[in-house]
Amino acid sequence: CVKSGVPFFPTSFFESGAKRFAIGLESGLLLEKAATEAVLECEKDGTSFNVLQKCEEKLKDLYCKYLVLVQDACLIVETESEFRYAGIDGSMNPSLSGSGIGSAFHNLLACVKGKEQRGNDIGSTGSVAISYIITNSIRSAAENANVQLTGYSGLMLPQLEDKGLAAAGVKGAFKVSDLLLCSAVCGVGIDTVPVAGDVSQENLALLLLDMHCLASK
């Protein structure tokens, strides 16, 4: 189900032909910045329910800015080497230097629902909407900026590679099926998710079947 041009391992490959390169991003900090600024502005204005729309606008602006910078650098490399530029995988991929994608989800959901409410972590209501907004922001920004995308270019939710997701998982805020539900609108399946040592082969097989059906839709 993975097309040629994905720069992220372990699925990275290119079809035979000209030598080429693609770029994979660690852009989780962009989401943190967009979410933090959106929450602060909405809390100040008393318009908390608009936080998702405001976050989407800010994320698009940030992606437009940085995708163009990365592509400009890639085009220089292309002109000075024998490798052809194949695009940027703009996927929202976590960076360990921040508080995590899961933290951004929490802050956005808490702004909408109220910080005193329970169920503000990823996996609760609103998580699918945020997953869609993030993926749509990436693809819309690239289209507006005339940037060539490749690969997934959607939201990645690797539980063991993101501080916020890991913390929410420890709290029991979500199940594997919740991440799989989010992946239905973000283009990337579940990744680095811990499972119990006594899980049955049948349950693992059914989980893989669920992912396969989503990928083949």
C-alpha positions in Angstrom: 0.0 0.0 0.0 3.0 2.3 0.3 3.9 4.3 -2.9 7.3 5.0 -4.1 8.9 8.1 -2.7 8.3 7.7 1.0 11.5 8.9 2.8 10.6 7.5 6.2 12.0 4.1 7.2 11.2 1.2 7.3 9.0 1.7 4.2 11.3 4.1 2.3 11.9 3.0 -1.3 12.1 4.5 -4.8 11.2 2.8 -8.0 14.0 2.1 -10.5 15.1 5.0 -12.6 16.9 8.2 -12.0 18.7 8.8 -8.8 16.5 10.9 -6.5 16.0 12.1 -3.0 13.1 13.1 -0.8 13.0 14.8 2.6 11.2 13.7 5.7 10.4 16.3 8.4 10.3 16.3 12.2 7.7 19.0 12.5 6.0 18.4 15.8 7.3 21.7 17.1 5.2 23.5 14.5 2.0 22.0 15.9 3.0 22.9 19.4 3.7 26.5 18.4 0.4 26.8 16.5 -1.6 25.1 19.3 -0.1 27.2 22.0 -0.6 30.5 20.2 -4.2 29.6 19.2 -5.1 28.7 22.8 -3.6 31.9 24.2 -5.5 34.0 21.7 -8.8 32.3 22.2 -8.5 32.4 26.0 -7.8 36.1 25.8 -10.7 36.8 23.5 -13.1 34.4 25.2 -13.7 32.4 22.0 -12.4 29.0 23.1 -14.6 27.1 20.6 -12.7 28.7 17.7 -9.4 27.4 18.8 -9.3 24.5 16.3 -10.0 26.9 13.4 -7.4 29.3 14.7 -4.8 26.5 15.1 -5.5 25.3 11.6 -4.8 28.8 10.2 -1.6 29.2 12.1 -0.4 25.7 11.2 -1.0 26.4 7.5 1.0 29.6 7.8 3.9 27.9 9.5 4.0 25.0 7.1 3.9 27.4 4.1 6.9 29.2 5.4 9.1 26.2 6.2 8.1 24.0 3.3 9.2 26.7 0.9 12.5 27.1 2.7 13.1 23.3 2.6 12.1 23.0 -1.1 14.4 25.9 -2.1 17.3 24.2 -0.5 16.4 20.9 -2.2 16.2 22.6 -5.6 19.7 23.9 -5.1 21.0 20.4 -4.3 19.3 19.1 -7.4 21.0 21.6 -9.6 24.4 20.9 -8.1 24.2 17.1 -8.0 23.1 14.1 -10.0 20.1 13.5 -7.8 16.6 14.6 -8.8 14.4 16.2 -6.1 11.3 13.9 -5.5 9.5 16.0 -3.0 8.9 16.5 0.8 7.0 14.2 3.0 5.3 16.9 5.1 4.1 14.5 7.7 3.6 15.8 11.2 6.3 13.7 12.8 7.2 14.2 16.5 10.4 15.7 17.8 11.8 14.7 21.2 12.9 18.3 21.9 9.3 19.4 22.6 6.4 18.4 24.8 4.9 16.4 22.0 2.0 16.1 19.7 -0.1 14.5 22.4 0.4 17.6 24.5 -0.8 19.8 21.7 -4.0 17.6 21.4 -4.5 18.0 25.2 -4.1 21.8 25.1 -6.5 22.2 22.2 -9.2 19.9 23.7 -8.9 21.5 27.1 -9.4 24.9 25.6 -12.6 23.7 23.9 -14.0 21.6 26.8 -12.6 23.4 29.8 -9.5 22.6 31.7 -11.6 21.4 34.7 -13.2 18.7 32.5 -11.9 15.2 32.3 -11.2 13.5 28.9 -9.0 16.2 27.3 -6.3 13.8 26.0 -6.0 12.3 22.6 -8.5 9.5 22.2 -11.4 11.6 23.6 -14.0 13.3 21.5 -12.5 15.9 19.1 -9.4 13.8 18.4 -10.5 12.7 15.0 -11.3 16.4 14.1 -7.8 17.5 15.2 -6.2 14.7 13.2 -8.1 15.8 10.1 -7.2 19.5 10.7 -3.5 18.7 11.0 -3.4 16.6 7.8 -5.5 19.1 5.9 -3.2 22.0 7.0 -0.1 20.2 5.7 -1.6 19.4 2.3 -3.3 22.8 1.9 -0.2 24.7 2.8 1.9 22.7 0.2 -0.7 23.4 -2.5 -0.9 27.1 -1.7 2.9 27.4 -1.6 3.4 25.3 -4.8 5.5 22.7 -2.8 5.9 19.2 -4.1 4.8 16.6 -1.6 5.5 12.9 -1.5 5.0 10.0 0.9 2.3 10.1 3.6 2.2 13.9 4.3 -0.2 13.4 7.1 -0.3 13.2 10.9 2.0 10.5 12.5 1.0 9.2 15.9 4.0 7.0 17.1 3.2 6.4 20.8 6.7 5.5 21.9 8.4 8.4 20.0 6.3 11.3 21.3 6.4 12.5 24.9 2.8 13.7 24.9 1.4 10.5 23.4 3.5 8.4 25.8 2.3 10.3 28.8 -1.3 10.0 27.7 -0.8 6.3 27.1 0.5 5.8 30.6 -2.6 7.4 31.9 -4.7 5.0 29.9 -6.3 7.9 28.0 -6.6 5.9 24.8 -6.5 2.5 23.3 -4.9 1.2 20.1 -8.3 1.4 18.4 -8.5 5.1 19.2 -5.2 5.8 17.4 -6.5 3.6 14.5 -9.6 5.7 14.4 -7.6 8.9 14.1 -5.5 7.3 11.4 -8.6 7.0 9.2 -8.4 10.7 8.5 -4.6 11.4 8.7 -3.1 9.0 6.2 -0.7 7.1 8.5 -1.5 4.0 10.5 -0.5 3.1 14.1 3.2 3.1 14.8 5.4 2.0 17.8 2.5 1.1 19.9 3.2 -1.2 22.9 1.0 -4.2 23.3 0.6 -6.6 26.3 2.9 -9.6 26.3 -0.1 -11.9 26.6 -2.1 -10.5 23.7 -3.5 -13.3 21.5 -2.4 -13.9 17.9 -6.0 -13.6 16.9 -6.3 -10.0 18.3 -3.0 -9.0 16.7 -4.1 -10.4 13.3 -7.4 -8.6 13.6 -5.6 -5.3 14.4 -3.4 -5.8 11.3 -6.5 -6.6 9.2 -8.1 -3.3 10.4 -5.0 -1.4 9.3 -4.9 -3.1 6.0 -8.6 -2.3 5.3 -8.0 1.4 6.1 -4.9 1.5 3.9 -6.8 -0.1 1.0 -9.9 2.0 1.2 
